[in-house]
C-alpha cells in the first residue's frame, strides 16, 4: 500500500479520515466499529512507515529539531537582553529616567503576559511551522526597530511588539517537543530548549557590548534582530511535522508515534476552564507563589547591567566582561534543581517531601541579594547575585512541576498558564516600581525587598497547597 492509499483510510461508519486527525479513533462508536478503526489506523501506520523509509534519512532527527528550538530560544534571549545591556547608554542618549526605563520594561512584560495565551491558540490553529514564522518575524522586526527609537514613546511601542512576538517561542517550543518526542523523552527535550535562555543570557553581554563599542547601539539592534531571520531560513528548510518530514527514518518515526499514542488513548477528552480551576486552593498556591517570586528573576534580567553601571561604577566594557557570570550560575541551577528532586524521589522520598525540601532550600538561597546590596566589593556583590539566580532556577524548575503533581494531564496546561499570568502581573508591578524607587532612593531597598520575596512566596505556596499529591477533580 502506498502513502496515497494510506491517506484515504477511514472508518466506514464515522467517515473519519485518519491522515487528517489523530483523534478520529476516539470519535468512533464502541465495540466492533471501534476495533475496525483501530485496525485501519494500524494499516495507515504501516503504510506511512513503508513510505517514510525511501530516500535520504537523518539519524536522530528529533534531536536536530530540538536543537533548532534551542537556537531560537538563545536568539530570543539575546534580543530580549539587548536593551538591558545597553540601558546605561540608551537612557543617557535619549534622556530617560530610571522610572521611564522601568516603564519600558513593563510594556514588554504586559505584552508578554497577554501573548502567552494568545500564541498558544495561534500555534494550535496554524501549526508549529507557520506559528514560529509569525512569532520570529514579529519579534525580529520589533528588535530591529529599536534602532530607530527617538524617545520614550517609540521605545515603549517597539518593546511592546517585541513582547508580543517573543512570548510565542515558549508555547511553540512546547508544541514542537510534544510533536517530535515520545512521552518519556519530553522532559529532556524541554530541558534542552530551555537551556537556550541561560546560554543566551551568558552570550548576550559580551556580544552586545562588542557590537555597541564597534558599531554603535543603533546598529547593534539591527544586527541582533537579524539573527532571527537567519534562523528562519534554517527553520523553513529543515522543519516539518514527523508525518511529513522526508528525512525521518521509519524506526524513529515509529518510536515517536508509539510514545505519543499512549498519551492520546489515556488522556481524558474534556478540559477544565479557568473558572473551574480557580476553585482549587492548589491553583491559587501556584499563582500567588509565582506572583511573589518571579519578579526576582525579572529584576536581574532587566536591571542588572544598569545596576552595575549606576551603583557599582561599571563601564560598558566591564559590563560585557562580567555581567554574564550570574547567568552561568542560573544555568547550573536550572540543571541541578530538577535533578536533585528526581534523585531524592529515586532514593525513596515521597514527591511531597522531595519537592518541598528542594523548594525550601532554593528559597533560602535567594536572600543573598540582601547581602549583595550592602557588599563593599562589586565582585562579591556579583557572586551573591549569582547565588540568587542559582536559587531561583532551582525554585522555578520545581514549582513548574507542581501543576503535573497536583492535577491530571487535561488540566496541567491551564494551571501552568494561570501561574504564568500571576508571574507576569507580579513582575510588571515590581519592575515598574523599581525605576521609581531608584530615582527617589537607591537600589538598596529594591534588592532588600527582592531578597524576602522568595521565602514569602514559598510560605504562601505551602500554606495554601498543603500536601503535594494528586487532586481529585470535582464535577463542574
CORDATA-V647637 format. One record per backbone hydrogen bond with DSSP energy under -0.5 kcal/mol. NH is the residue of the N-H (numbers start at 1). CO is the residue of the C=O. Records with the same first field share a line. If there is no record, write none. Layout:
NH->CO  CO
This chain:
6->2
7->3
8->5
9->6
11->16
15->11
18->9  16
20->17
21->17
24->21
26->23
27->23  24
28->25
33->30
35->31
36->32
37->33
38->34
39->35
40->36
41->37
42->38
43->39
44->40
45->41
46->42
47->43
48->44
49->45
50->46
51->47
52->48
53->49  50
54->51
58->247
59->57
61->58
63->60
64->60
65->61
66->62
67->63
68->64
69->65
70->66
71->67
72->68
73->69
74->70
75->71
76->72
77->73
78->74
79->75
80->76
81->77
82->78
85->81
86->82
87->84
89->86
90->86
91->87
92->88
93->89
94->90
95->91
96->91
101->97
102->98
103->99
104->100
105->101
106->102
107->103
108->104
109->105
110->106
111->107
112->108
113->109
114->110
115->111
116->112
117->113  114
118->114
119->115
120->116
121->117
122->118
123->119
124->120
125->121
126->122
127->123
131->127
132->128
133->129
134->130
135->131
136->132
137->133
138->134
139->135
140->136
141->137
142->138
143->139
144->140
145->141
146->142  143
147->144
148->145
149->146
155->151
156->152
157->153
158->154
159->155
160->156
161->157
162->158
163->159
164->160
165->161
166->162
167->163
168->165
169->166
170->167
171->167
172->168
173->169
174->170
175->171
176->172
177->173
178->174
179->175
180->176
181->177
183->259
185->182
186->182  183
187->183
189->185
190->186
191->187
192->188
193->189
194->190
195->191
196->193
197->194
198->194
199->195
200->196
201->197
202->198
203->199
204->200
205->201
206->202
207->203
208->204
209->205
210->206
211->207
212->208
213->209
214->210
215->211
216->211  212
220->216
221->217
222->218
223->219
224->220
225->221
226->222
227->223  224
228->225
229->225
230->226
231->227
232->228
233->229
234->230
235->231
236->232
237->233
238->234
239->235
244->241
245->241
248->245
249->247
253->249
254->250
255->251
256->252
257->253
258->254
259->255
260->256
261->257
262->258
263->259
264->260
265->261
266->262
267->263
277->273
278->274
279->276
280->277
283->280
284->280
285->281
286->282
287->283
288->284
289->285
290->286
291->287
292->288
293->289
294->290
296->293
297->293  294
298->294
299->295
300->296
301->297
302->298
303->299
304->300
307->303
308->304
309->305
310->306
311->307
312->307
313->309
314->308
319->315
320->316
321->317
322->318
323->319
325->322
327->324
328->324  325
329->325
330->326
331->327
332->328
333->329
334->330
335->331
336->332
337->333
338->334
339->335
340->336
341->337
342->338
343->339
344->340
345->341
346->342
347->343
348->345
349->344
354->350
355->351
356->352
357->353
358->354
359->355
360->356
361->357
362->358
363->359
364->360
365->361  362
366->362
367->363
368->365
369->366
370->367
371->367
372->368
373->369
374->370
375->371  372
381->377
382->378
383->379
384->380
385->381
386->382
387->383
388->384
389->385
390->386
391->387
392->388
393->389
394->390
395->391
396->392
397->393
398->394
399->395
400->396
401->398
402->398  399
404->401
405->401
406->402
407->403
411->408
412->408  409
413->409
415->411
416->412
417->413
418->414
419->415
420->416
421->417
422->418
423->419
424->420
425->421
426->422
427->423
428->424
429->425
430->426
431->427
432->428
433->429
434->430
435->431
436->432
437->433
438->434
439->435
440->436
441->437
447->443
448->444
449->445
450->446
451->447
452->448  449
453->449
454->450
456->452
457->453
458->454
459->455
460->456
461->457
462->458
463->459
464->460
465->461
466->462
469->467
471->406
473->471
